[in-house]
Amino acid sequence: MLRRRSLLFLLALVLLAEGALVANLVARQSGHDFLAVVIESEIILLTNAQRAQNSVGELAENKQLDSAAQQKADDMAAKGYFSHDGPDGKTPWMWIESAGYDYRYAGENLAVRFVDSKDVVAGWMASPTHRANIVKPAYIDVGVGIAQGMYKGEPATFVVQYFAAPVAQVLGVETVAPLPPPSFNDSLARQLGKLLSEPRAATNWTLGGIALLLMLALAFAFFHHIQIQAHDLLLPGTLVAVVALTLMLINVSALPGVIPDSQAASVANAILVP
Protein backbone atom coordinates (compact mmCIF):
# COMPACT_ATOMS: atom_id res chain seq x y z
CA MET A 1 0.00 0.00 0.00
CA LEU A 2 2.92 2.33 0.63
CA ARG A 3 4.54 1.62 -2.72
CA ARG A 4 4.70 4.44 -5.20
CA ARG A 5 1.97 3.16 -7.51
CA SER A 6 -0.49 2.63 -4.67
CA LEU A 7 0.25 6.05 -3.17
CA LEU A 8 -0.24 7.75 -6.52
CA PHE A 9 -3.59 6.00 -6.88
CA LEU A 10 -4.69 7.06 -3.38
CA LEU A 11 -3.51 10.63 -3.99
CA ALA A 12 -5.46 10.72 -7.26
CA LEU A 13 -8.54 9.42 -5.42
CA VAL A 14 -8.15 12.14 -2.78
CA LEU A 15 -7.87 14.87 -5.40
CA LEU A 16 -10.74 13.42 -7.42
CA ALA A 17 -13.04 13.37 -4.37
CA GLU A 18 -12.16 16.94 -3.46
CA GLY A 19 -12.53 18.06 -7.07
CA ALA A 20 -15.98 16.47 -7.26
CA LEU A 21 -17.00 18.34 -4.10
CA VAL A 22 -15.82 21.69 -5.46
CA ALA A 23 -17.50 21.04 -8.81
CA ASN A 24 -20.75 20.14 -7.03
CA LEU A 25 -20.70 23.35 -4.99
CA VAL A 26 -19.88 25.46 -8.04
CA ALA A 27 -22.72 23.83 -9.99
CA ARG A 28 -25.17 24.53 -7.18
CA GLN A 29 -23.99 28.11 -6.86
CA SER A 30 -24.47 28.54 -10.60
CA GLY A 31 -28.07 27.40 -10.26
CA HIS A 32 -27.52 23.96 -11.82
CA ASP A 33 -28.80 21.28 -9.46
CA PHE A 34 -29.31 17.86 -10.98
CA LEU A 35 -30.04 16.15 -7.64
CA ALA A 36 -33.44 17.66 -6.81
CA VAL A 37 -35.40 14.40 -6.76
CA VAL A 38 -32.77 12.75 -4.60
CA ILE A 39 -32.76 15.72 -2.24
CA GLU A 40 -36.54 15.61 -1.85
CA SER A 41 -36.55 11.96 -0.81
CA GLU A 42 -33.56 12.50 1.48
CA ILE A 43 -35.28 15.41 3.24
CA ILE A 44 -38.24 13.14 4.01
CA LEU A 45 -35.93 10.42 5.32
CA LEU A 46 -34.06 12.89 7.53
CA THR A 47 -37.33 14.38 8.77
CA ASN A 48 -38.60 10.94 9.78
CA ALA A 49 -35.27 10.23 11.46
CA GLN A 50 -35.76 13.34 13.59
CA ARG A 51 -39.30 12.27 14.45
CA ALA A 52 -38.05 8.83 15.45
CA GLN A 53 -35.47 10.41 17.75
CA ASN A 54 -38.32 12.32 19.39
CA SER A 55 -40.59 9.26 19.69
CA VAL A 56 -43.05 10.56 17.12
CA GLY A 57 -44.70 8.46 14.41
CA GLU A 58 -43.28 8.35 10.90
CA LEU A 59 -44.72 10.62 8.24
CA ALA A 60 -45.99 9.13 4.99
CA GLU A 61 -45.03 10.82 1.75
CA ASN A 62 -48.19 12.15 0.12
CA LYS A 63 -48.31 12.82 -3.63
CA GLN A 64 -50.82 15.64 -3.24
CA LEU A 65 -48.56 17.39 -0.73
CA ASP A 66 -45.58 16.74 -3.01
CA SER A 67 -47.49 18.44 -5.82
CA ALA A 68 -48.48 21.39 -3.61
CA ALA A 69 -44.91 21.83 -2.36
CA GLN A 70 -43.48 21.63 -5.88
CA GLN A 71 -45.93 24.21 -7.20
CA LYS A 72 -45.11 26.56 -4.32
CA ALA A 73 -41.35 26.06 -4.85
CA ASP A 74 -41.73 26.70 -8.59
CA ASP A 75 -43.72 29.86 -7.86
CA MET A 76 -41.04 31.21 -5.49
CA ALA A 77 -38.28 30.38 -7.96
CA ALA A 78 -40.12 31.96 -10.90
CA LYS A 79 -41.05 35.15 -9.02
CA GLY A 80 -37.94 35.42 -6.85
CA TYR A 81 -39.60 35.70 -3.44
CA PHE A 82 -39.12 33.82 -0.18
CA SER A 83 -42.15 33.98 2.11
CA HIS A 84 -45.23 32.03 3.06
CA ASP A 85 -47.59 34.37 1.24
CA GLY A 86 -46.90 35.03 -2.45
CA PRO A 87 -46.81 38.46 -4.09
CA ASP A 88 -50.35 37.77 -5.30
CA GLY A 89 -51.54 37.08 -1.74
CA LYS A 90 -51.71 33.29 -2.16
CA THR A 91 -51.28 31.58 1.22
CA PRO A 92 -49.61 28.21 1.86
CA TRP A 93 -52.98 26.60 2.52
CA MET A 94 -54.23 27.57 -0.94
CA TRP A 95 -51.47 25.49 -2.52
CA ILE A 96 -52.49 22.48 -0.41
CA GLU A 97 -56.17 22.93 -1.23
CA SER A 98 -55.50 23.36 -4.95
CA ALA A 99 -53.64 20.04 -4.92
CA GLY A 100 -56.80 18.36 -3.63
CA TYR A 101 -55.69 17.62 -0.06
CA ASP A 102 -58.51 18.15 2.45
CA TYR A 103 -56.56 18.96 5.62
CA ARG A 104 -57.44 19.22 9.26
CA TYR A 105 -53.99 20.44 10.33
CA ALA A 106 -51.26 21.83 8.09
CA GLY A 107 -47.80 23.34 8.37
CA GLU A 108 -45.16 24.72 6.03
CA ASN A 109 -41.37 24.89 6.33
CA LEU A 110 -39.34 26.87 3.80
CA ALA A 111 -35.61 27.06 3.14
CA VAL A 112 -33.37 28.82 0.63
CA ARG A 113 -29.65 28.82 -0.22
CA PHE A 114 -28.69 25.60 1.55
CA VAL A 115 -26.21 23.25 -0.14
CA ASP A 116 -27.61 19.81 0.70
CA SER A 117 -30.58 18.05 2.25
CA LYS A 118 -28.83 17.34 5.55
CA ASP A 119 -28.14 21.03 6.10
CA VAL A 120 -31.74 21.96 5.28
CA VAL A 121 -33.15 19.66 7.96
CA ALA A 122 -30.41 20.68 10.42
CA GLY A 123 -31.34 24.33 9.82
CA TRP A 124 -34.99 23.58 10.49
CA MET A 125 -34.20 21.60 13.64
CA ALA A 126 -32.10 24.51 14.95
CA SER A 127 -35.19 26.74 14.84
CA PRO A 128 -37.84 26.11 17.53
CA THR A 129 -40.78 26.86 15.24
CA HIS A 130 -39.51 24.67 12.40
CA ARG A 131 -38.63 21.91 14.81
CA ALA A 132 -42.19 22.09 16.18
CA ASN A 133 -43.51 21.38 12.69
CA ILE A 134 -41.15 18.46 12.14
CA VAL A 135 -41.92 16.68 15.44
CA LYS A 136 -45.61 17.58 15.76
CA PRO A 137 -47.54 14.33 16.47
CA ALA A 138 -50.73 15.55 14.79
CA TYR A 139 -49.16 15.44 11.32
CA ILE A 140 -49.26 12.16 9.43
CA ASP A 141 -48.40 13.19 5.85
CA VAL A 142 -45.52 15.12 4.29
CA GLY A 143 -44.57 16.48 0.88
CA VAL A 144 -41.45 18.25 -0.40
CA GLY A 145 -40.75 20.40 -3.44
CA ILE A 146 -37.43 21.73 -4.79
CA ALA A 147 -36.90 24.42 -7.41
CA GLN A 148 -33.99 26.39 -8.83
CA GLY A 149 -34.29 30.11 -9.45
CA MET A 150 -32.99 33.56 -8.61
CA TYR A 151 -33.33 35.22 -5.21
CA LYS A 152 -32.18 38.80 -4.71
CA GLY A 153 -30.08 38.63 -7.83
CA GLU A 154 -28.31 35.36 -6.99
CA PRO A 155 -28.95 31.71 -8.01
CA ALA A 156 -30.77 29.88 -5.24
CA THR A 157 -32.35 26.54 -4.37
CA PHE A 158 -35.84 26.89 -2.90
CA VAL A 159 -37.18 24.15 -0.60
CA VAL A 160 -40.81 23.75 0.46
CA GLN A 161 -41.99 21.17 2.97
CA TYR A 162 -45.68 20.65 3.74
CA PHE A 163 -47.01 18.75 6.73
CA ALA A 164 -50.68 17.84 7.10
CA ALA A 165 -53.31 15.59 8.58
CA PRO A 166 -56.54 14.93 6.66
CA VAL A 167 -59.97 15.83 7.94
CA ALA A 168 -60.75 12.11 8.13
CA GLN A 169 -58.03 11.55 10.73
CA VAL A 170 -59.32 10.34 14.08
CA LEU A 171 -57.60 12.29 16.83
CA GLY A 172 -55.50 10.20 19.18
CA VAL A 173 -55.44 7.18 16.87
CA GLU A 174 -52.37 6.26 14.87
CA THR A 175 -53.48 6.08 11.23
CA VAL A 176 -50.16 5.63 9.46
CA ALA A 177 -49.26 2.06 8.64
CA PRO A 178 -45.56 1.23 8.92
CA LEU A 179 -43.77 1.39 5.61
CA PRO A 180 -42.57 -1.93 4.14
CA PRO A 181 -38.81 -2.50 4.26
CA PRO A 182 -37.09 -1.20 1.13
CA SER A 183 -35.79 -3.62 -1.46
CA PHE A 184 -32.07 -4.05 -2.06
CA ASN A 185 -32.23 -1.90 -5.21
CA ASP A 186 -34.16 0.81 -3.36
CA SER A 187 -31.65 0.75 -0.50
CA LEU A 188 -28.72 0.91 -2.92
CA ALA A 189 -30.31 3.79 -4.84
CA ARG A 190 -31.09 5.58 -1.59
CA GLN A 191 -27.52 5.28 -0.32
CA LEU A 192 -26.13 6.46 -3.66
CA GLY A 193 -28.55 9.36 -3.64
CA LYS A 194 -27.53 10.22 -0.10
CA LEU A 195 -23.86 10.34 -1.08
CA LEU A 196 -24.63 12.51 -4.10
CA SER A 197 -26.97 14.85 -2.22
CA GLU A 198 -24.51 15.32 0.67
CA PRO A 199 -21.24 15.96 -1.19
CA ARG A 200 -19.30 17.28 1.81
CA ALA A 201 -20.15 14.27 3.95
CA ALA A 202 -19.34 11.83 1.13
CA THR A 203 -16.03 13.57 0.41
CA ASN A 204 -15.01 13.65 4.07
CA TRP A 205 -15.86 9.95 4.45
CA THR A 206 -13.64 9.19 1.45
CA LEU A 207 -10.76 11.35 2.67
CA GLY A 208 -11.05 10.06 6.22
CA GLY A 209 -11.09 6.45 5.06
CA ILE A 210 -7.96 6.94 2.96
CA ALA A 211 -6.16 8.77 5.77
CA LEU A 212 -7.06 6.05 8.30
CA LEU A 213 -5.95 3.32 5.93
CA LEU A 214 -2.62 5.02 5.36
CA MET A 215 -2.04 5.65 9.07
CA LEU A 216 -2.64 1.98 9.82
CA ALA A 217 -0.25 0.98 7.03
CA LEU A 218 2.35 3.47 8.28
CA ALA A 219 2.05 2.23 11.85
CA PHE A 220 2.42 -1.38 10.71
CA ALA A 221 5.43 -0.55 8.54
CA PHE A 222 7.07 1.46 11.32
CA PHE A 223 6.73 -1.16 14.06
CA HIS A 224 7.20 -4.17 11.81
CA HIS A 225 10.44 -2.78 10.38
CA ILE A 226 11.53 -0.83 13.44
CA GLN A 227 15.14 -1.79 12.84
CA ILE A 228 15.00 -0.80 9.18
CA GLN A 229 13.24 2.53 8.73
CA ALA A 230 12.20 2.72 5.09
CA HIS A 231 11.96 6.50 4.77
CA ASP A 232 11.25 6.17 1.06
CA LEU A 233 8.01 4.41 2.05
CA LEU A 234 7.06 6.23 5.27
CA LEU A 235 7.53 9.82 4.12
CA PRO A 236 5.42 9.68 0.91
CA GLY A 237 2.67 7.78 2.72
CA THR A 238 2.66 10.35 5.50
CA LEU A 239 2.42 13.18 2.98
CA VAL A 240 -0.62 11.64 1.26
CA ALA A 241 -2.34 11.13 4.64
CA VAL A 242 -1.59 14.74 5.60
CA VAL A 243 -3.07 15.97 2.31
CA ALA A 244 -6.27 14.00 2.94
CA LEU A 245 -6.58 15.27 6.53
CA THR A 246 -5.85 18.86 5.47
CA LEU A 247 -8.58 18.76 2.84
CA MET A 248 -10.99 17.34 5.42
CA LEU A 249 -10.19 20.28 7.70
CA ILE A 250 -10.75 22.73 4.85
CA ASN A 251 -14.09 21.12 4.00
CA VAL A 252 -15.29 21.45 7.58
CA SER A 253 -13.98 24.94 8.32
CA ALA A 254 -13.89 26.74 4.97
CA LEU A 255 -16.79 25.14 3.06
CA PRO A 256 -19.92 25.86 5.09
CA GLY A 257 -23.31 24.26 4.59
CA VAL A 258 -24.67 27.24 2.67
CA ILE A 259 -23.70 28.74 -0.65
CA PRO A 260 -21.12 31.48 0.07
CA ASP A 261 -22.75 34.46 -1.58
CA SER A 262 -24.07 37.83 -0.47
CA GLN A 263 -27.34 36.39 0.85
CA ALA A 264 -27.48 34.14 3.89
CA ALA A 265 -29.36 30.85 3.95
CA SER A 266 -32.82 31.29 5.41
CA VAL A 267 -35.67 29.23 6.79
CA ALA A 268 -39.29 30.16 7.41
CA ASN A 269 -42.30 28.31 8.75
CA ALA A 270 -46.05 28.63 9.18
CA ILE A 271 -48.63 26.56 11.06
CA LEU A 272 -52.40 26.40 10.51
CA VAL A 273 -54.79 24.82 12.98
CA PRO A 274 -58.37 25.43 11.78
Phi, psi and chi 1 to 4 in degrees:
 res  aa     phi    psi   chi1   chi2   chi3   chi4
   1 MET       -  -27.9 -173.8  175.3  -63.7      -
   2 LEU   -92.5    4.3  -62.6  178.0      -      -
   3 ARG   -72.6  161.3  -63.7  -63.9  178.6 -177.6
   4 ARG   -57.6  -45.1 -179.0  177.4  179.5 -179.7
   5 ARG   -63.7  -42.6  179.1  174.4  -65.1 -179.0
   6 SER   -65.6  -41.2  -63.0      -      -      -
   7 LEU   -66.1  -38.2  -71.1  176.2      -      -
   8 LEU   -64.1  -39.2  -73.1  175.4      -      -
   9 PHE   -63.8  -45.4  171.5   77.6      -      -
  10 LEU   -66.1  -38.4  -69.1  176.2      -      -
  11 LEU   -64.4  -41.5  179.3   60.3      -      -
  12 ALA   -62.9  -38.6      -      -      -      -
  13 LEU   -65.9  -40.2 -171.6   58.9      -      -
  14 VAL   -60.7  -48.5  165.2      -      -      -
  15 LEU   -67.9  -35.3  -62.9  177.7      -      -
  16 LEU   -65.7  -43.4  179.6   62.4      -      -
  17 ALA   -63.0  -44.1      -      -      -      -
  18 GLU   -67.4  -39.6 -172.4   68.2   15.7      -
  19 GLY   -63.3  -38.9      -      -      -      -
  20 ALA   -64.3  -38.1      -      -      -      -
  21 LEU   -63.5  -48.1  170.9   61.2      -      -
  22 VAL   -63.0  -41.7  172.9      -      -      -
  23 ALA   -63.7  -38.5      -      -      -      -
  24 ASN   -63.2  -45.6 -171.8  -65.6      -      -
  25 LEU   -65.8  -40.0  -64.4  178.6      -      -
  26 VAL   -64.5  -41.1  169.8      -      -      -
  27 ALA   -62.8  -42.0      -      -      -      -
  28 ARG   -66.2  -41.1  -70.3  171.3 -174.5  -97.2
  29 GLN   -66.4  -27.4 -171.3  173.1    9.0      -
  30 SER   -84.2    0.8  -58.7      -      -      -
  31 GLY    87.1   10.6      -      -      -      -
  32 HIS  -106.5  103.0  -57.7  -67.3      -      -
  33 ASP  -123.5  109.9 -171.1  -13.3      -      -
  34 PHE   -97.6   11.0  -53.4  104.1      -      -
  35 LEU  -115.0   21.7  -52.7  174.3      -      -
  36 ALA   -61.3  -45.1      -      -      -      -
  37 VAL   -62.8  -42.8  174.0      -      -      -
  38 VAL   -61.9  -42.9  174.4      -      -      -
  39 ILE   -62.5  -40.8  -68.0  175.4      -      -
  40 GLU   -59.2  -49.9  -69.3  162.4    3.2      -
  41 SER   -65.5  -34.9   61.5      -      -      -
  42 GLU   -69.5  -36.6 -170.8   63.8   20.6      -
  43 ILE   -61.5  -41.0  -74.4  175.9      -      -
  44 ILE   -64.9  -42.7  -66.5  174.8      -      -
  45 LEU   -62.1  -44.1  -71.2  172.9      -      -
  46 LEU   -68.2  -35.5  -68.1  167.9      -      -
  47 THR   -63.2  -45.3  -63.7      -      -      -
  48 ASN   -66.8  -31.4  -84.5  -33.2      -      -
  49 ALA   -64.4  -39.8      -      -      -      -
  50 GLN   -66.8  -39.1  -68.0  -65.0  -25.0      -
  51 ARG   -64.9  -39.3  -73.1  175.2   69.0   88.6
  52 ALA   -63.8  -39.0      -      -      -      -
  53 GLN   -66.0  -22.6  -69.0  178.6   18.4      -
  54 ASN  -105.8   18.6  -72.1  -87.4      -      -
  55 SER    56.5   42.1  -57.9      -      -      -
  56 VAL  -117.2  145.2 -176.9      -      -      -
  57 GLY   -60.8  153.0      -      -      -      -
  58 GLU   -71.0  142.5 -172.5  176.1   70.2      -
  59 LEU   -85.7  144.6  -64.2  170.6      -      -
  60 ALA   -99.4  133.0      -      -      -      -
  61 GLU   -67.3  130.4 -177.1  176.3    4.9      -
  62 ASN  -116.5  126.0 -178.2  -83.4      -      -
  63 LYS   -64.6  -33.8  -63.4  -56.9 -179.0 -176.6
  64 GLN   -67.3  -40.1  -68.1  170.3  -47.7      -
  65 LEU   -69.8  -35.5  -67.8 -178.3      -      -
  66 ASP   -58.4  -45.8  -81.2  -19.0      -      -
  67 SER   -63.4  -43.6  176.6      -      -      -
  68 ALA   -63.0  -44.1      -      -      -      -
  69 ALA   -65.1  -40.4      -      -      -      -
  70 GLN   -66.4  -41.3 -171.6   59.3   55.8      -
  71 GLN   -63.8  -40.7  -68.5  179.9   49.3      -
  72 LYS   -66.0  -42.6  172.0   64.5  178.5  -70.5
  73 ALA   -62.9  -43.6      -      -      -      -
  74 ASP   -61.6  -38.6  -70.0  -21.1      -      -
  75 ASP   -65.7  -43.6 -167.3   62.7      -      -
  76 MET   -64.3  -41.7  -72.5 -163.1  -61.4      -
  77 ALA   -66.5  -39.8      -      -      -      -
  78 ALA   -70.3  -36.6      -      -      -      -
  79 LYS  -100.8   -6.6  -61.4  175.9 -178.8  176.6
  80 GLY    68.7   36.4      -      -      -      -
  81 TYR  -120.3  163.1   70.8   93.8      -      -
  82 PHE  -140.6   90.1  179.7   68.3      -      -
  83 SER  -165.5  165.8   66.1      -      -      -
  84 HIS   -71.3  -38.7  -65.3  -67.4      -      -
  85 ASP   -98.9  131.6  -64.4  -20.9      -      -
  86 GLY   -74.7  168.4      -      -      -      -
  87 PRO   -58.3  -25.3  -19.9   30.2      -      -
  88 ASP   -90.3    6.4   54.8   -0.9      -      -
  89 GLY    86.2    5.5      -      -      -      -
  90 LYS   -73.3  125.5 -167.9  168.2 -175.0  177.3
  91 THR   -88.6  165.0   66.2      -      -      -
  92 PRO   -56.9  -37.2  -23.9   33.7      -      -
  93 TRP   -69.1  -26.5  -30.5  121.5      -      -
  94 MET   -66.6  -35.7  -66.8  179.3 -179.8      -
  95 TRP   -65.0  -42.0  -65.7  103.8      -      -
  96 ILE   -65.6  -43.9  -62.8  176.4      -      -
  97 GLU   -64.6  -41.0  -68.3  167.2   -5.8      -
  98 SER   -67.5  -21.5   65.1      -      -      -
  99 ALA   -83.3   -4.8      -      -      -      -
 100 GLY    91.5   13.3      -      -      -      -
 101 TYR   -93.6  119.8 -170.5  100.9      -      -
 102 ASP   -93.0   98.2 -169.7   12.2      -      -
 103 TYR   -97.2  153.6   61.9   87.4      -      -
 104 ARG  -102.9  -41.7  179.8  177.0 -170.1  129.1
 105 TYR  -127.5  149.5  -55.6  105.3      -      -
 106 ALA  -152.9  151.6      -      -      -      -
 107 GLY  -148.6  155.8      -      -      -      -
 108 GLU  -134.8  130.8  176.7 -174.1   75.1      -
 109 ASN  -113.9  137.4  -80.0   -5.9      -      -
 110 LEU  -123.1  153.0  -57.7  178.2      -      -
 111 ALA  -150.9  150.9      -      -      -      -
 112 VAL  -147.5  144.6   68.1      -      -      -
 113 ARG    72.0   21.8  -64.2 -168.0 -177.7  -77.1
 114 PHE   -89.3  154.8  -76.3   86.5      -      -
 115 VAL   -84.4  -45.8  170.1      -      -      -
 116 ASP  -139.2  171.5   58.4   43.1      -      -
 117 SER   -63.3  -36.2   52.6      -      -      -
 118 LYS   -63.2  -40.1 -175.5  175.8 -178.4  179.6
 119 ASP   -70.5  -32.6  -69.2  -35.6      -      -
 120 VAL   -61.0  -52.1  170.9      -      -      -
 121 VAL   -66.4  -37.6  176.5      -      -      -
 122 ALA   -62.6  -39.4      -      -      -      -
 123 GLY   -64.0  -40.6      -      -      -      -
 124 TRP   -65.8  -42.6  -76.5  -25.3      -      -
 125 MET   -68.4  -22.5  -70.9  -59.0  -66.9      -
 126 ALA   -78.9  -10.6      -      -      -      -
 127 SER  -106.3  124.3  165.2      -      -      -
 128 PRO   -55.0  -40.9  -25.9   34.8      -      -
 129 THR   -71.2  -38.2   53.6      -      -      -
 130 HIS   -70.5  -39.4  -62.8   83.1      -      -
 131 ARG   -60.4  -39.2 -177.0 -177.6 -175.4  -81.3
 132 ALA   -60.0  -39.2      -      -      -      -
 133 ASN   -64.4  -45.0  -99.5  -12.2      -      -
 134 ILE   -64.9  -38.5  -71.0  176.6      -      -
 135 VAL  -103.3   10.7  -58.3      -      -      -
 136 LYS   -69.2  122.2 -173.3  172.3 -177.7  176.9
 137 PRO   -65.3  -26.7  -21.0   33.1      -      -
 138 ALA   -66.2  -25.0      -      -      -      -
 139 TYR   -79.2  140.1  -63.3  140.8      -      -
 140 ILE  -126.3  -14.4   65.1  170.9      -      -
 141 ASP  -123.9  155.5  -67.1  -35.3      -      -
 142 VAL  -146.2  151.0   65.6      -      -      -
 143 GLY  -147.6  146.7      -      -      -      -
 144 VAL  -133.2  141.1  176.0      -      -      -
 145 GLY  -131.7  142.8      -      -      -      -
 146 ILE  -127.7  137.9  -51.3  -73.2      -      -
 147 ALA  -146.6  149.9      -      -      -      -
 148 GLN  -105.6  136.5  -54.7  -60.9  -39.2      -
 149 GLY  -166.3 -160.3      -      -      -      -
 150 MET  -113.6  136.8  -59.4  -67.6  -68.1      -
 151 TYR  -134.9  116.4  179.9   56.5      -      -
 152 LYS    54.5   43.2  -65.2 -175.0  177.3 -179.2
 153 GLY    81.6    5.3      -      -      -      -
 154 GLU  -127.1  147.0  -61.2  -73.9  -14.3      -
 155 PRO   -60.0  141.4  -19.6   31.4      -      -
 156 ALA  -151.3  149.9      -      -      -      -
 157 THR  -100.7  124.1  -60.4      -      -      -
 158 PHE  -101.9  133.3  -64.5   84.8      -      -
 159 VAL  -123.3  130.6 -176.3      -      -      -
 160 VAL  -124.3  131.2  178.9      -      -      -
 161 GLN  -127.5  123.2 -176.3  178.6   45.3      -
 162 TYR  -109.1  135.4  -82.3  135.4      -      -
 163 PHE  -114.8  147.7  -53.8   88.9      -      -
 164 ALA  -164.6  162.6      -      -      -      -
 165 ALA  -134.3  133.3      -      -      -      -
 166 PRO   -72.4  160.8   26.8  -34.2      -      -
 167 VAL   -59.3  -32.3  170.8      -      -      -
 168 ALA   -72.5   -8.4      -      -      -      -
 169 GLN   -63.4  136.0 -179.9 -167.8   17.0      -
 170 VAL   -91.8  119.6  179.1      -      -      -
 171 LEU   -61.2  136.6  -66.2  179.1      -      -
 172 GLY    84.6   -1.9      -      -      -      -
 173 VAL  -116.0  129.4  176.6      -      -      -
 174 GLU   -71.6  120.6  178.5   61.1   58.6      -
 175 THR  -111.8   -1.2   59.9      -      -      -
 176 VAL   -97.8  117.3 -178.5      -      -      -
 177 ALA   -74.5  143.7      -      -      -      -
 178 PRO   -61.4  141.4   21.2  -31.8      -      -
 179 LEU   -72.7  143.1  -63.3  176.5      -      -
 180 PRO   -66.4  151.8   25.2  -34.1      -      -
 181 PRO   -62.6  140.6   21.7  -32.4      -      -
 182 PRO   -69.2  151.1   25.6  -34.3      -      -
 183 SER   -72.3  170.3   65.3      -      -      -
 184 PHE   -61.3  -43.4  173.9   77.8      -      -
 185 ASN   -63.7  -40.2  -71.1  -22.3      -      -
 186 ASP   -64.2  -42.3  -70.8  -20.0      -      -
 187 SER   -64.7  -41.9  -62.1      -      -      -
 188 LEU   -64.3  -44.2 -177.3   61.3      -      -
 189 ALA   -64.5  -37.9      -      -      -      -
 190 ARG   -65.6  -43.8 -179.9  174.9  -64.2  175.6
 191 GLN   -66.5  -39.2  -68.6  -57.5  -42.5      -
 192 LEU   -64.4  -42.8  178.3   60.3      -      -
 193 GLY   -62.7  -37.5      -      -      -      -
 194 LYS   -64.2  -42.1 -175.5  174.0 -178.4  179.3
 195 LEU   -64.1  -40.9  -70.5  175.9      -      -
 196 LEU   -71.2  -35.8  -67.0  174.4      -      -
 197 SER   -83.7  -10.9   64.5      -      -      -
 198 GLU  -125.2   72.1  -62.0  178.6   11.2      -
 199 PRO   -61.6  -37.4   22.4  -33.5      -      -
 200 ARG   -65.7  -43.6  -71.3 -179.0  -61.0  110.0
 201 ALA   -63.9  -44.0      -      -      -      -
 202 ALA   -63.2  -42.4      -      -      -      -
 203 THR   -64.5  -44.5  -59.7      -      -      -
 204 ASN   -65.8  -35.1  -74.7  -20.0      -      -
 205 TRP   -63.2  -41.7  -87.7  103.1      -      -
 206 THR   -64.7  -49.1  -58.9      -      -      -
 207 LEU   -64.0  -42.5  -61.5  179.9      -      -
 208 GLY   -64.2  -39.9      -      -      -      -
 209 GLY   -64.2  -42.2      -      -      -      -
 210 ILE   -65.8  -43.7  -68.3  173.5      -      -
 211 ALA   -62.7  -42.6      -      -      -      -
 212 LEU   -64.0  -43.2  178.2   60.9      -      -
 213 LEU   -60.2  -44.3 -160.1   61.1      -      -
 214 LEU   -66.9  -39.9  -75.5  172.8      -      -
 215 MET   -64.3  -37.8  -73.7 -171.4  -72.5      -
 216 LEU   -66.0  -42.6  -69.9  175.2      -      -
 217 ALA   -64.5  -39.7      -      -      -      -
 218 LEU   -65.9  -42.7  -72.2  166.4      -      -
 219 ALA   -63.2  -42.9      -      -      -      -
 220 PHE   -63.9  -44.4  177.5   80.7      -      -
 221 ALA   -64.2  -38.7      -      -      -      -
 222 PHE   -66.3  -48.8  179.5   81.3      -      -
 223 PHE   -80.0  -28.6  -70.2  107.5      -      -
 224 HIS   -74.0  -33.9 -175.9   68.1      -      -
 225 HIS  -116.1   47.4  -58.0  -72.3      -      -
 226 ILE   -64.0  -25.7 -164.6  166.3      -      -
 227 GLN   -83.5  -20.8  -58.6  -62.8  -29.8      -
 228 ILE  -125.8   93.1  -52.8  173.6      -      -
 229 GLN   -80.2  107.4  -65.5  -57.6  -47.6      -
 230 ALA   -85.3   84.8      -      -      -      -
 231 HIS   -63.1  -27.9  -62.4  -70.4      -      -
 232 ASP   -68.2  -18.5   57.5  -33.3      -      -
 233 LEU   -97.4  -43.4  -64.4  179.2      -      -
 234 LEU   -70.1  -43.0  -61.3 -177.7      -      -
 235 LEU   -65.3  -50.1 -176.4   57.7      -      -
 236 PRO   -61.6  -39.1  -22.9   34.3      -      -
 237 GLY   -63.8  -39.6      -      -      -      -
 238 THR   -63.6  -41.0  -58.5      -      -      -
 239 LEU   -63.1  -42.3  -70.7  176.2      -      -
 240 VAL   -64.9  -40.9  174.6      -      -      -
 241 ALA   -63.6  -40.9      -      -      -      -
 242 VAL   -64.1  -40.0  168.3      -      -      -
 243 VAL   -60.8  -45.3  168.8      -      -      -
 244 ALA   -62.7  -44.7      -      -      -      -
 245 LEU   -67.5  -36.8  -67.7  173.7      -      -
 246 THR   -64.2  -43.0  -59.2      -      -      -
 247 LEU   -65.3  -36.7  -69.6  176.0      -      -
 248 MET   -60.3  -44.1  -77.3 -176.1   63.0      -
 249 LEU   -63.0  -40.9 -178.6   61.5      -      -
 250 ILE   -64.0  -41.9  -68.2  174.2      -      -
 251 ASN   -61.9  -37.4  -66.4  -17.7      -      -
 252 VAL   -77.4  -41.0  172.3      -      -      -
 253 SER   -94.4  -32.1   60.4      -      -      -
 254 ALA  -107.8  -12.1      -      -      -      -
 255 LEU  -116.5   88.4  -64.5  179.0      -      -
 256 PRO   -70.3  176.7   28.5  -34.9      -      -
 257 GLY   -81.1    4.9      -      -      -      -
 258 VAL  -125.6  157.1  -60.7      -      -      -
 259 ILE   -67.9  125.9  -63.4  174.2      -      -
 260 PRO   -78.7   79.5   29.8  -34.3      -      -
 261 ASP  -127.0 -166.8   55.3   28.4      -      -
 262 SER   -75.1  -12.1   58.3      -      -      -
 263 GLN  -112.8  132.8  -55.5  -65.2  -27.1      -
 264 ALA   -76.0  155.6      -      -      -      -
 265 ALA   -65.0  147.2      -      -      -      -
 266 SER  -138.8  154.6  -57.9      -      -      -
 267 VAL  -132.2  154.8  -68.4      -      -      -
 268 ALA  -152.0  149.8      -      -      -      -
 269 ASN  -142.9  160.5   94.0  -48.6      -      -
 270 ALA  -148.1  148.5      -      -      -      -
 271 ILE  -131.5  136.0  -57.6  172.7      -      -
 272 LEU  -126.0  124.2  179.3   66.2      -      -
 273 VAL  -124.7   97.9 -178.4      -      -      -
 274 PRO   -61.0      -  -20.2   30.8      -      -
